[in-house]
Amino acid sequence: MTTKLLATSLVAAALLATCLLTTELMPAGTAAEPPVPRESTSLSERLKAGLQARLPQEFAYADRVAALVEQGELPVKLVDTAFAWARKKGGKYPFPYFRRVLEIQASLIGVKI
């Protein structure tokens, strides 16, 4: 065996031994703890952060959109698709893209934002 192949084999054997020892040290029937659910971010906060809101009017607009969703006037699916599209197409600053596409889509279902 060459030196490089021997070294690789020794590293692989050490890794395998470590894995086997680690599994043997864990008591049988021990399950990993379920992940702790994170507090969900509000729609308004997600819009502000994800769309790079900077101006007071943009923050107010995100709050207004979230309020319309909570009132059931604006479908969350419509907001989510506009959000995803704007982030994909809007480059560094997607907020204006979001606002424009959301207003067009909302007007098609008779909702004024």
C-alpha positions as CSV (number, residue, x, y, z in Angstrom):
1,M,0.0,0.0,0.0
2,T,1.1,3.5,-0.7
3,T,1.5,6.0,2.1
4,K,-1.4,8.1,0.9
5,L,-3.7,5.1,0.6
6,L,-2.7,3.9,4.1
7,A,-3.3,7.3,5.7
8,T,-6.8,7.5,4.0
9,S,-7.6,4.0,5.2
10,L,-6.6,4.8,8.8
11,V,-8.7,8.0,8.8
12,A,-11.7,6.1,7.4
13,A,-11.2,3.4,10.1
14,A,-11.0,6.0,12.9
15,L,-14.1,7.7,11.6
16,L,-16.0,4.4,11.5
17,A,-14.8,3.5,15.0
18,T,-15.9,6.9,16.4
19,C,-19.4,6.5,14.8
20,L,-19.8,3.0,16.2
21,L,-18.6,4.0,19.7
22,T,-20.9,7.0,19.7
23,T,-23.9,4.9,18.8
24,E,-23.0,2.3,21.4
25,L,-22.8,5.0,24.2
26,M,-26.4,6.2,23.5
27,P,-29.0,4.4,25.6
28,A,-31.4,2.3,23.6
29,G,-34.7,3.9,23.0
30,T,-33.4,7.4,23.4
31,A,-35.0,9.6,20.9
32,A,-33.9,13.0,19.9
33,E,-35.9,15.8,21.5
34,P,-38.4,17.4,19.1
35,P,-37.3,20.8,17.9
36,V,-38.7,23.7,19.8
37,P,-41.0,25.6,17.6
38,R,-39.9,29.2,16.9
39,E,-42.3,32.0,17.3
40,S,-43.7,32.7,13.9
41,T,-42.8,36.0,12.4
42,S,-45.8,38.2,11.6
43,L,-46.7,38.7,8.0
44,S,-46.0,42.4,8.4
45,E,-42.5,41.8,9.8
46,R,-41.7,39.2,7.1
47,L,-42.7,41.7,4.3
48,K,-40.7,44.5,5.8
49,A,-37.5,42.4,6.2
50,G,-37.9,40.3,3.1
51,L,-38.6,43.2,0.8
52,Q,-36.0,45.5,2.3
53,A,-38.5,48.2,3.4
54,R,-36.7,51.5,4.1
55,L,-39.2,54.3,4.1
56,P,-42.0,55.0,6.5
57,Q,-44.6,54.7,3.7
58,E,-43.2,51.2,2.9
59,F,-43.5,50.1,6.6
60,A,-47.1,51.4,6.6
61,Y,-47.9,49.6,3.4
62,A,-46.6,46.3,4.8
63,D,-48.8,46.9,7.9
64,R,-51.8,47.6,5.7
65,V,-51.3,44.5,3.6
66,A,-51.0,42.4,6.8
67,A,-54.2,44.0,8.2
68,L,-56.1,43.2,4.9
69,V,-55.0,39.6,5.1
70,E,-56.1,39.3,8.8
71,Q,-59.5,40.8,7.9
72,G,-59.9,38.2,5.2
73,E,-60.1,40.8,2.4
74,L,-56.8,39.8,0.8
75,P,-55.8,36.2,0.3
76,V,-52.5,35.3,1.9
77,K,-51.6,33.2,-1.1
78,L,-51.8,36.3,-3.3
79,V,-49.5,38.1,-1.0
80,D,-47.1,35.2,-0.8
81,T,-46.8,34.8,-4.6
82,A,-46.3,38.6,-5.0
83,F,-43.6,38.4,-2.3
84,A,-41.8,35.5,-3.9
85,W,-42.0,37.1,-7.4
86,A,-40.7,40.5,-6.2
87,R,-37.8,38.9,-4.3
88,K,-36.9,37.0,-7.4
89,K,-37.2,39.8,-9.9
90,G,-36.6,42.9,-7.7
91,G,-32.8,42.5,-7.3
92,K,-31.4,44.4,-4.3
93,Y,-34.5,46.4,-3.5
94,P,-37.7,44.3,-4.2
95,F,-40.3,46.5,-2.4
96,P,-41.5,48.6,-5.4
97,Y,-41.9,45.4,-7.4
98,F,-44.0,43.8,-4.7
99,R,-46.2,46.9,-4.3
100,R,-46.9,47.2,-8.0
101,V,-47.6,43.5,-8.7
102,L,-49.7,43.2,-5.5
103,E,-51.8,46.2,-6.5
104,I,-52.4,44.8,-10.0
105,Q,-53.3,41.4,-8.6
106,A,-55.5,42.8,-5.9
107,S,-57.4,45.0,-8.3
108,L,-58.3,41.9,-10.4
109,I,-60.2,40.5,-7.4
110,G,-61.7,43.9,-6.4
111,V,-59.5,44.8,-3.5
112,K,-57.9,48.3,-3.2
113,I,-54.8,48.5,-1.0
